[in-house]
């Protein structure tokens, strides 16, 4: 039995969404037990409860030795406000956890990867059940934790790899949460940003990625219409800044803010290690 | 006679706007001559001409010894793509220039301040003529270059000071354009960003501002309506992150994306030096 705790370091989820995923897991993944922390439904302003509530729930899930994994419920902003405080409160049980999430959860995945605490994994979240095709996204995660590697991003190789939302990784740079990424393949995806803002984020981010093995671009989706065309595609933007910063551009990655978002275990993927 | 070159390192301006400002300057500031570089009206995708066009115009204005100042026409994104390339092309005449602008022009102001090239000044731009009350904003700049200090931000003291758009400064952090700001009063303003994004930018920025004398908050305007209230005001956000990062929060600054935007000469203000 794989026991997974769900908490919400950023924004809340709806009870109906949680129930749907619990039913799905019980029906299709009998070796998985999902435990939804009640903090997932707390609301304080933008967040799933106050900083203290979100921090306490995260620490409780991390330190409970009966859980194998902690699945972040949803993104939307907020995890960066509690990540630094969580680290000194983590006990030995946190070091064996698998952490699953993406988007705003990247602040935690990055910090835990930096500190070599457990296993950070870029993966769809419970809240993705709301997306078109979201049932498949949830199945991909529950399958992965059950030992099915078919949902893993297909380009993973012998390089250690990380995957982030572009804004999240750009905001991590230079903070106490930023992992060292020399030698890594870095995958980034973005959603709902103007292309000029994507270009600006690449200006910033690539200045911090010296020594990486290369960059792969996930999907840049739901780009708002600006008053004029930007004049370059997301791939052209990524290639331009990689070229300026002497970073190899490696092509695309099958990640993004959508139901097709594939799984990227941080570090060297086990299947690559084993083969 | 003070001769001012106007070029557009970011986005283009309309000919009518340029003509209106030239007429205003000729009528009210006879000791000022404005020379509008034709590149200000070039268009390529998002930008006022290609990177090469914008770079060439900037370098031409900077290296022309007949100009006392270079006034950036408008913000809107693009200056960070040409700032690094401009520096090695600057000759001795660039070192005596006053550089005037704000918002996206902050990439240049920051880079020139870092390299101690001339005098960077946060100030309204020609394109501000379009704003409500924009004539007063333009008068403030033309008055300043004519020797009238009444448009200068009123809180300036003996500390060296800089002023930036919040996003611009956050994106500068860790790049080759970022000036050292230890001991400085840092003023930031923002426009058209969700409050969660403002909070995220402060998370990032304050991690890079160790050792500054303190932070002052300009106006955070045109905040888009989100699907739920954030739960904190811009000042509360600034105080929160300053407190976490041991940065003194010094109060408000009279700057912003509006016609009231005051002038902030980077470094120690002359009037404070002289008094």
Contacts between the chains, C-beta under 8 A, distances in Angstrom:
chain1	res1	chain2	res2	distance
A	44	B	231	6.3
A	45	B	228	7.2
A	45	B	229	5.7
A	45	B	230	5.5
A	45	B	231	2.0
A	45	B	232	6.9
A	46	B	195	7.6
A	46	B	196	5.5
A	46	B	226	7.4
A	46	B	228	6.2
A	46	B	229	7.3
A	46	B	230	4.7
A	46	B	231	5.7
A	47	B	231	7.1
A	76	B	196	7.9
A	77	B	196	4.3
A	77	B	197	7.9
A	77	B	199	7.4
A	77	B	200	6.3
A	78	B	196	7.9
A	80	B	200	6.8
A	80	B	203	4.9
A	81	B	199	7.6
A	81	B	203	7.1
A	167	B	200	7.7
A	170	B	171	7.8
A	170	B	204	7.8
A	171	B	170	7.8
A	171	B	200	5.6
A	171	B	201	7.6
A	171	B	203	6.5
A	171	B	204	4.4
A	172	B	204	7.9
A	173	B	173	7.4
A	173	B	174	5.7
A	173	B	204	7.5
A	174	B	173	5.8
A	174	B	174	4.8
A	174	B	204	7.4
A	174	B	207	5.7
A	174	B	208	5.3
A	175	B	203	7.1
A	175	B	204	6.4
A	175	B	207	4.1
A	176	B	207	6.8
A	195	B	46	7.6
A	196	B	46	5.5
A	196	B	76	7.9
A	196	B	77	4.3
A	196	B	78	7.9
A	197	B	77	7.9
A	199	B	77	7.4
A	199	B	81	7.6
A	200	B	77	6.3
A	200	B	80	6.7
A	200	B	167	7.6
A	200	B	171	5.6
A	201	B	171	7.6
A	203	B	80	4.9
A	203	B	81	7.2
A	203	B	171	6.4
A	203	B	175	7.1
A	204	B	170	7.8
A	204	B	171	4.4
A	204	B	172	7.9
A	204	B	173	7.5
A	204	B	174	7.4
A	204	B	175	6.4
A	207	B	174	5.7
A	207	B	175	4.1
A	207	B	176	6.8
A	208	B	174	5.3
A	226	B	46	7.4
A	228	B	45	7.2
A	228	B	46	6.2
A	229	B	45	5.7
A	229	B	46	7.3
A	230	B	45	5.6
A	230	B	46	4.7
A	231	B	44	6.3
A	231	B	45	1.9
A	231	B	46	5.6
A	231	B	47	7.1
A	232	B	45	6.9
